[in-house]
Every structure is written in structure tokens, then in C-alpha cells.
Amino acid sequence: MSNSSAELIWRRIHNRLQEMLSDDIHSRWIAIIKPISMSGERLSLGVPNDFYLLWLKENYLPLIRKVAAEECGLTGDIVFVVSPDAALPRDREPDAEAASAPAPERAHRKAAARTVPALNPAFTFDSFVVGPSNSLAHAACSAVAQRPAHAYNPLLIYGGSGLGKTHLMQAIGHQIYATSKSARIVYVSAESFLNEYIESLQEHSPTDFRRRYRGIDVLLLDDVHFLAGKRGIQEEFFHTFNALFNSRKQIVLTCDRPVAEIQGLEPRLVSRFAWGLVTELLPPDLETRVAILRKKAALHNIQLPNDVVLFIAENIRTDMRKLEGALTRIALFSSLSRQPLTVDAVENLLRDSFEKSAPAPTTDIIQRTVAKCFDLRVADMTSKRRPASVALPRQLAMYFCRSLTRQSLASIGEAFDRNHATVIHACQTIEARLRRDPVFRETVENIRAKIIS
């Protein structure tokens, strides 16, 4: 296709992005992009330099691809290339004074200019759905955003892929930046951190690298497990961590598992990561997944019947990125086929995205497992005894029957020789304690793992 085709497509994408993003983010990151060419399904976009190429690719390319699919039906590759046609906006162009400054001063100014946070505009606290599996992490992140370097420092969030670690981390950055535009905030993946360090060594400018990262107010370092086994960058990050911590600057880290389980991570780093608060994100329960789906569908103006929402939530359980991808595919299907969104249609469309489910545990397995964990008799699950040592495990067993099986409230009550109102009360009691008691939540998750293993 011609350049004019690329311009038409980019204009539609650009207009939508301008509606979605704040004026500051749009002018800083999107307005500088220029369409270069359209070849088949591949759209090439020009940017002024390697720095813009790196940040746009890491922080805004997923959003651009999503808008391209929604606005133009473009599902092919989108790439950034450095192009002389993509000029920096006037307020980003170096002035005469900066150009004539000594090299170290120019490097310092360049480093300072890069401390404006390049954050995904969708990753805010308002767009995050809170449930029992993430309430503690959400509360900790909110506290850090309100009082950086005072609440918890460092704050480390760990959990599996697609559970919201990056979302919460960037939400901290958004809130701090909204409160103080002068705050120097850097969000960076551990891989990019490593690449910048290597580049600084190649260019014989490690001092510039250190000045950039040790002169900021908030460091948001994503996927810290990527540093495992890489001694040089661990040494550099150790000193960066100390410099920031000793200067009372906020540090937020994410990783995919407890740091003590990361092979190849130096013990002195592991110990420092535990100085503040370590919090875990767990896979959301069914109700939270339904809430996430409804919220994302509303944001994208997608109308989903309740039975379809429930069907998707039951079949995509551990990776919330898959929920986002499922919604995108459903939206495209609906707009192209104009067929009603039924459970059968969605099942055919998303079959390859669904997670294989293990057979639901029986009530007997749940009762026996809970009784064994609390050193009780199985008969205690159905007895009329009400001491706390029996009542709490019984309520927990009812909660597991409700959350892990498809039994009705009445059938669960019958299995415990109770009525459905008692089951409802038991579930509400357990859910309330899960929200406020992290130790209890850990116990519950350990028992859940034994039930479904």
C-alpha cells in the first residue's frame, strides 16, 4: 500500500488515542509519531530517536495495537522505526543553551528529561477491580501512592502472570505524578534496566546511567526476577537500591514468585527486598473475574449477556490478560458477523483460550480435607456443636463448597445439615476475614491447594 494508506489508517488510530489519553501524554508520546508505510498488514510508524522507539514499544504499543484492531480491523504487525520525518515537538527540542552546555551537563539534562513516567493510561487504581485475592496488595499500593517512602519501602508485589502486578505498580506512579508533577518517577522493566546498563558500558558512560537512576524520587522496577544469574547488573542495582533507600526515595518491585525462590538472586538483594512489605497477588475468585469482565466490557462499550460473562469467567481463571484478549476477539466477532453473542458462539470463538479445568472436588473431599487441616473429625462438619474451634472450619468448608463446586446453596446446606441462609452467612464471614487478615488468607489458600491437588 502507499504512504497515503498508512496516513489514513494512522489518522483514525491517532484520533482515537487523542480521545483516550491526557493532553500531556498525547503531546509527549503520541503526537511525535508519523506514519511511514503500509505493506500488506504491516504498519510502519516513524519516531524521532531510539529513546522514543524503546519507550513506545514497551509502554504504548499494546494500546496502539488494540486501537488499530478496534478502529481499522488491523491485526497485522505494527513496528516503530527511527525516521527523520518524525520531529520532536518544540518543547522537546534542545535550545541553544542546552546545545552549548558541556557534555556531562547535557547528559544530566537528558537523564532528567527521561524521568517523566511513561505509564499505560489504563493502569490506574480506578480501573483495578479489588477482590479477596488482591485486596492486601491493593491496599499496600494505595498507601505507598499516598505516602511515598513512608508507608512501605521497598514494596514488593509478586504473583503469576496476568494477575495485575504491573497494573498496580503503574497505578502508584499515576497517583504520585497526579499529586506532584515535579516528582521524578521512572517505570522500567528489569530487562530494559539491564539493556540501558549494557549500553552505558558500551558508550563508556556508566556515570550517566547512575545519575539517571540514583537521582529520582520513585523507582518502579518490573519483573525483577529477570536479574537472576546476572552478576554485573545485580551489583549495579544493589548500589542503586542503597542510594535510593538511604535518600528516602520510594522503591516498588514486582516478580513472578517469592524472591527467596528465585535461583541466582544474590542473598543481599533478597534481604533488602524484605525490608519493607512483601505482598502476593493470587488468582481471582469467580465473582472477582465476573466483575473484571463487566468493568472491561463497559470500558470498551461491549454488551455481553450475563450467561456469556459467567461462561467466560468460569473458563479463564488464572490470567487476566486472557480476559482482555477474549473481549477484543468478541468485539471483532460481533462487529464483523453481527450475530448474537451466545454461549455457543463464544465457546467456538474462544475455545483455544480456555483453561482446562480439573474435576470439581466433592463435598466429601472438601469436608475431609478441612477437618484434617484443623485436626477435627469429619463428623464435626455436620454436628450441632458451635465452639469457635469447630464453627470456623465448618464455615470454611461451606465456603469452599460454594467457590469450588457448582452446587446450589440448598444442596450445600443439606450436606452440612444446615439451611441455605447458614451457608450464605458462612461465605460472607469467610470473605470478610479474607479481606482483612492476610495470615488467614494464606492459610485458606494452602487448604484450597490441598483440596484441588
C-alpha positions in Angstrom: 0.0 0.0 0.0 1.0 3.6 -0.4 2.1 6.1 2.2 -1.4 7.7 1.9 -2.9 4.4 3.1 -0.6 4.5 6.1 -1.6 8.1 6.8 -5.4 7.3 6.6 -5.0 4.4 9.0 -2.8 6.2 11.4 -5.2 9.2 11.4 -8.0 7.0 12.6 -5.8 5.4 15.3 -4.3 8.8 16.3 -7.8 10.4 16.7 -8.9 7.6 19.0 -5.8 7.8 21.1 -6.2 11.5 21.4 -9.6 10.9 22.9 -8.3 8.3 25.3 -5.2 9.9 26.6 -4.5 13.0 28.6 -3.2 16.1 26.7 0.2 15.7 28.4 0.7 12.1 27.5 -0.6 12.6 24.0 1.7 15.5 23.2 4.7 13.8 24.8 4.4 10.3 23.3 1.8 10.1 20.5 2.0 13.4 18.6 5.5 12.8 17.6 4.6 9.6 15.7 4.5 9.8 11.9 3.1 7.1 9.5 5.8 5.8 7.2 4.3 2.9 5.1 1.7 0.2 4.9 2.9 -3.0 3.4 0.3 -5.8 3.5 -0.8 -6.0 7.1 2.4 -4.3 8.4 2.2 -0.7 9.5 5.5 1.2 10.0 5.5 4.3 12.2 8.3 6.8 12.5 9.7 8.2 15.7 12.5 10.7 16.3 15.1 8.6 18.0 15.9 5.3 19.8 14.6 6.5 23.1 11.1 7.1 21.8 11.3 3.8 19.9 12.1 1.9 23.2 9.5 3.6 25.4 6.7 3.5 22.8 7.4 -0.2 22.1 7.4 -1.2 25.8 4.6 1.1 27.1 2.2 2.1 24.3 2.5 -0.5 21.5 -0.1 -2.8 23.1 -2.6 0.1 23.3 -1.9 1.1 19.8 -2.4 -2.4 18.5 -5.7 -2.7 20.4 -7.0 0.6 18.9 -5.8 -0.4 15.5 -7.8 -3.6 15.7 -10.9 -1.8 17.0 -10.8 1.2 14.6 -9.4 -0.3 11.4 -9.6 -4.1 11.9 -5.9 -4.1 11.6 -4.5 -7.2 13.2 -1.1 -7.3 11.5 2.3 -6.2 12.8 2.9 -2.6 13.9 6.5 -1.5 14.1 8.4 1.6 15.1 11.4 2.9 13.1 13.6 5.9 13.6 12.8 8.4 10.9 13.9 12.0 10.1 10.2 12.7 9.3 9.3 12.4 12.9 10.4 15.6 14.5 10.5 16.3 18.3 7.8 18.7 19.4 9.1 22.2 20.0 9.1 21.9 23.8 11.3 18.8 23.5 13.8 20.3 21.1 17.1 21.3 22.6 17.6 25.0 22.9 20.9 26.9 22.2 21.9 27.0 25.8 21.4 23.2 26.2 23.2 22.5 23.0 26.2 24.6 24.1 26.4 23.1 27.5 29.3 20.8 28.4 28.8 17.1 27.6 28.3 16.0 31.3 25.7 18.7 31.7 23.9 17.7 28.5 23.8 14.1 29.7 22.4 15.2 33.1 19.7 17.2 31.4 18.9 14.3 29.1 18.6 12.0 32.1 16.4 14.4 34.0 14.1 14.7 30.9 13.6 11.0 30.9 12.2 10.9 34.4 8.7 11.7 33.3 6.8 8.5 33.8 5.9 6.6 30.7 2.9 4.8 32.1 0.0 3.0 30.5 -3.0 5.3 30.9 -5.3 2.4 31.5 -3.4 1.2 34.6 -4.9 3.3 37.4 -6.5 2.5 40.7 -9.9 3.4 39.4 -9.7 0.7 36.7 -8.4 -2.0 39.1 -11.0 -4.5 40.4 -10.5 -5.4 44.0 -11.3 -8.8 45.4 -10.2 -11.1 48.2 -7.2 -12.3 46.2 -5.7 -8.9 45.7 -7.1 -6.6 48.5 -4.0 -6.6 50.6 -1.8 -5.8 47.6 -4.2 -3.1 46.5 -4.3 -1.5 50.0 -0.5 -1.5 50.2 -0.1 0.1 46.8 -2.6 2.7 47.7 -0.8 3.5 50.9 2.5 3.9 49.1 0.9 6.1 46.5 -0.4 8.4 49.2 2.8 8.5 51.2 5.8 7.5 49.1 8.8 6.3 51.1 6.8 6.5 54.3 4.3 3.6 54.2 6.2 0.7 52.9 9.7 0.9 51.4 10.5 -1.1 49.4 7.2 -2.6 48.3 7.5 -5.9 46.5 4.5 -7.4 44.7 4.7 -11.0 43.5 2.3 -13.3 41.7 1.7 -15.2 38.5 1.4 -13.7 35.0 -1.7 -11.6 34.3 -2.8 -11.0 37.9 -2.3 -7.3 37.9 1.3 -6.7 39.2 2.2 -4.1 36.5 -1.3 -2.5 36.8 -0.9 -1.8 40.5 2.7 -0.7 40.1 1.8 1.8 37.4 -1.2 2.9 39.3 1.2 4.0 42.1 3.1 6.0 39.5 0.0 7.7 38.1 -1.3 8.7 41.6 2.1 10.1 42.7 2.5 12.0 39.5 -1.0 13.4 39.7 -0.3 14.7 43.2 3.2 16.1 42.4 4.1 16.8 38.8 7.6 17.6 39.9 8.2 14.1 41.3 10.8 12.2 39.3 9.3 8.8 38.5 10.8 6.1 36.5 8.9 2.9 35.4 11.2 0.4 33.8 11.3 -3.4 33.2 14.3 -5.2 34.6 15.2 -6.2 31.0 15.2 -2.6 29.9 17.2 -1.7 33.0 19.8 -4.3 32.0 19.9 -3.1 28.4 20.4 0.5 29.4 23.2 -0.5 31.7 24.9 -2.5 28.9 24.5 0.4 26.6 26.1 2.8 29.1 29.1 0.4 29.4 29.4 0.3 25.6 29.3 4.1 25.4 31.7 4.4 28.4 29.1 6.4 30.3 28.1 4.4 33.4 28.1 7.7 35.4 25.2 8.9 33.3 23.3 5.7 34.0 23.9 6.0 37.7 22.9 9.7 37.7 19.7 8.8 35.9 18.6 6.1 38.4 20.0 7.4 41.6 18.6 10.9 41.2 14.9 10.0 41.0 12.1 10.0 43.6 10.3 6.8 42.7 11.7 3.7 41.0 9.1 1.2 39.6 11.1 -1.8 38.6 9.0 -4.6 36.9 10.0 -8.3 36.7 13.0 -8.2 39.0 13.4 -11.9 38.6 14.9 -11.1 35.2 18.1 -10.0 37.0 18.6 -13.6 38.3 22.0 -15.0 37.4 23.3 -11.7 36.0 26.0 -10.6 38.5 27.1 -7.3 36.9 23.6 -5.8 36.8 22.8 -7.1 40.3 25.9 -5.4 41.6 24.8 -2.1 40.0 21.2 -2.5 41.2 22.4 -3.2 44.7 24.2 0.2 44.9 21.3 1.9 43.2 18.9 0.4 45.7 21.0 1.5 48.6 21.4 5.1 47.2 17.6 5.4 46.8 16.7 3.8 50.1 19.2 5.9 52.1 17.8 9.0 50.4 14.3 8.0 51.4 13.1 7.5 47.9 10.3 5.1 47.1 11.2 1.7 45.5 8.5 -0.6 44.1 9.4 -4.0 42.7 7.5 -6.9 41.1 8.4 -10.5 40.4 6.7 -13.7 39.4 7.4 -15.7 42.7 8.7 -15.2 46.2 12.2 -13.7 45.9 13.6 -16.5 48.2 12.6 -18.9 45.4 14.5 -17.1 42.7 17.6 -19.0 41.9 20.6 -16.8 41.1 19.5 -13.7 43.0 22.1 -12.5 45.5 21.2 -13.0 49.2 22.0 -9.3 50.0 19.3 -8.3 47.4 16.8 -10.8 48.7 17.3 -9.5 52.3 16.9 -5.9 51.2 13.7 -6.7 49.3 12.2 -7.9 52.6 13.0 -4.6 54.4 9.6 -3.2 53.6 6.4 -5.1 52.7 6.1 -8.2 50.5 2.6 -8.9 49.2 1.2 -11.5 47.0 -1.4 -11.4 44.2 -3.4 -14.6 43.9 -5.7 -15.7 41.0 -9.1 -14.0 41.5 -12.2 -16.0 42.5 -15.2 -16.3 40.2 -17.0 -13.3 41.5 -14.0 -11.1 41.0 -13.4 -12.4 37.5 -17.0 -11.6 36.6 -16.5 -8.1 38.0 -13.3 -7.7 36.0 -15.1 -8.8 32.8 -18.0 -6.4 33.3 -15.7 -3.5 34.0 -13.6 -4.1 31.0 -16.6 -4.7 28.8 -18.1 -1.4 29.9 -14.8 0.5 29.3 -14.8 -0.9 25.7 -18.5 -0.4 25.2 -19.1 -4.1 24.7 -22.6 -5.5 25.6 -22.3 -9.0 27.0 -25.2 -11.2 28.2 -24.9 -12.3 31.8 -24.7 -16.0 30.8 -21.8 -15.2 28.4 -19.9 -13.2 31.1 -20.3 -16.1 33.6 -19.2 -18.7 31.0 -16.0 -16.8 30.1 -15.2 -16.2 33.8 -15.6 -19.9 34.6 -13.2 -20.9 31.8 -10.5 -18.2 32.1 -9.4 -18.3 35.7 -5.7 -17.5 36.2 -4.5 -15.0 33.6 -6.5 -11.8 33.4 -4.7 -10.7 30.2 -6.6 -13.6 28.5 -9.8 -11.9 29.6 -8.7 -8.7 27.8 -7.8 -10.7 24.7 -11.1 -12.6 24.8 -13.1 -9.3 24.9 -11.1 -8.0 21.9 -11.9 -11.1 19.9 -15.6 -11.0 20.9 -15.8 -7.3 19.9 -14.3 -8.0 16.5 -16.6 -11.0 16.0 -19.7 -9.1 17.0 -18.9 -6.1 14.7 -18.0 -8.3 11.7 -20.6 -11.0 11.9 -23.4 -9.1 13.6 -24.6 -12.4 15.1 -26.0 -12.5 18.6 -23.4 -13.3 21.4 -24.5 -16.6 22.7 -22.6 -19.1 24.9 -22.2 -21.5 22.0 -20.8 -18.7 19.7 -18.4 -17.6 22.3 -17.3 -21.1 23.1 -16.4 -21.7 19.4 -14.6 -18.3 19.2 -12.5 -18.7 22.4 -12.0 -22.4 22.7 -8.2 -22.1 22.3 -8.1 -19.5 25.1 -10.0 -21.6 27.7 -8.1 -23.3 30.5 -8.6 -27.0 31.1 -10.4 -27.4 34.4 -9.8 -30.2 36.8 -12.8 -32.1 38.1 -14.6 -30.2 40.8 -13.9 -31.6 44.3 -16.7 -33.3 46.0 -18.3 -32.2 49.3 -16.9 -35.2 51.0 -13.3 -34.4 49.8 -13.7 -30.8 51.0 -15.0 -31.8 54.4 -12.3 -34.4 54.9 -9.5 -32.1 53.8 -10.7 -29.2 56.0 -11.3 -31.5 59.0 -7.8 -32.9 58.6 -6.2 -29.5 58.4 -7.8 -28.4 61.7 -7.4 -31.8 63.4 -11.1 -32.4 63.6 -13.4 -35.4 62.9 -15.3 -35.3 59.7 -18.5 -35.7 61.8 -17.7 -32.3 63.3 -18.6 -30.8 59.9 -22.2 -31.7 60.3 -22.6 -31.7 64.1 -24.6 -29.2 66.1 -21.5 -28.2 68.1 -20.7 -24.5 67.9 -17.4 -23.7 69.6 -15.1 -21.5 67.5 -12.7 -24.4 67.0 -15.4 -26.2 65.1 -17.5 -23.3 63.7 -14.8 -21.7 61.7 -13.6 -24.8 59.9 -17.2 -25.7 59.2 -17.8 -22.2 57.7 -14.6 -22.6 55.7 -15.7 -25.9 54.3 -19.0 -24.3 53.2 -17.1 -21.5 51.6 -15.0 -24.0 49.6 -18.1 -25.9 48.5 -19.6 -22.7 47.2 -16.4 -21.4 45.5 -15.0 -24.7 44.1 -18.2 -26.5 43.1 -21.4 -25.7 41.3 -23.7 -26.9 44.0 -26.7 -24.8 45.0 -26.9 -23.1 48.4 -29.6 -25.5 49.4 -27.6 -28.6 48.5 -24.5 -27.3 50.3 -26.6 -26.6 53.4 -28.1 -30.1 53.2 -24.6 -31.6 53.2 -23.8 -29.8 56.4 -27.2 -30.4 57.9 -27.9 -26.6 57.7 -30.1 -24.3 55.6 -29.1 -22.1 52.7 -29.1 -19.0 55.0 -26.4 -20.5 57.1 -24.3 -21.2 54.0 -24.7 -17.6 52.9 -23.7 -16.3 56.4 -20.7 -18.7 56.4 -19.4 -17.5 53.0 -19.8 -13.8 54.0 -18.0 -14.4 57.2 -15.0 -16.1 55.5 -14.9 -13.4 52.7 -14.8 -10.6 55.3 -12.0 -12.2 57.2 -10.1 -12.9 53.9 -10.2 -9.1 53.2 -8.7 -8.0 56.5 -6.5 -10.9 57.6 -3.5 -11.8 55.3 -2.4 -14.7 57.6 -5.8 -16.3 57.4 -5.9 -15.7 53.6 -2.6 -17.6 53.3 -4.0 -20.5 55.4 -7.1 -20.6 53.2 -5.1 -20.7 50.0 -2.9 -23.5 51.4 -6.0 -25.6 52.2 -7.5 -24.8 48.8 -4.4 -26.1 47.1 -4.7 -29.4 49.1 -8.4 -29.7 48.1 -7.8 -29.3 44.3 -4.5 -31.2 44.1 
